[in-house]
Amino acid sequence: MNKRLASFSKSERLCGVKTVSELFEAGRTLTIPHLRIIYRITPATVGLPPARVLITVPKRHFKRAVDRNLIRRRIREAWRINKEPLLDVLRQKGRHADIAIIWNDTEIKPYDVTEKAIKVVIARVAGLKY
């Protein structure tokens, strides 16, 4: 696998108050086991990557920052490794996606469970018709 393809650079992270608030106001919601996904598909814009991702783990479920960071790292790694099919579909259709991934479970799951959930997210968002 090309090292460049399996990266998660700053440009692929969704940040900024305006873009995040637009995503939460106008985005669609998917709920799968352990995760809640809010996504927004728009026409592709020059200079933006095909997908930008925001990963959150609520403090009300995990009081210790160590636990929140562990889950966030696992989600980020699963996304980094498995994102390419979604990016290919978005490039082919000339689309751009902003995605918020919110951990919804109250306990820490093993990495393989997290990776399966992220694969389901990628398949669901990539398979939707626009």
Secondary structure as GFF3:
##gff-version 3
##sequence-region A 1 130
A	DSSP	three_ten_helix	10	12	.	.	.	ID=ss1
A	DSSP	alpha_helix	17	26	.	.	.	ID=ss2
A	DSSP	beta_strand	28	32	.	.	.	ID=ss3
A	DSSP	beta_strand	35	43	.	.	.	ID=ss4
A	DSSP	beta_strand	51	56	.	.	.	ID=ss5
A	DSSP	alpha_helix	65	82	.	.	.	ID=ss6
A	DSSP	alpha_helix	84	93	.	.	.	ID=ss7
A	DSSP	beta_strand	95	103	.	.	.	ID=ss8
A	DSSP	alpha_helix	111	127	.	.	.	ID=ss9
###
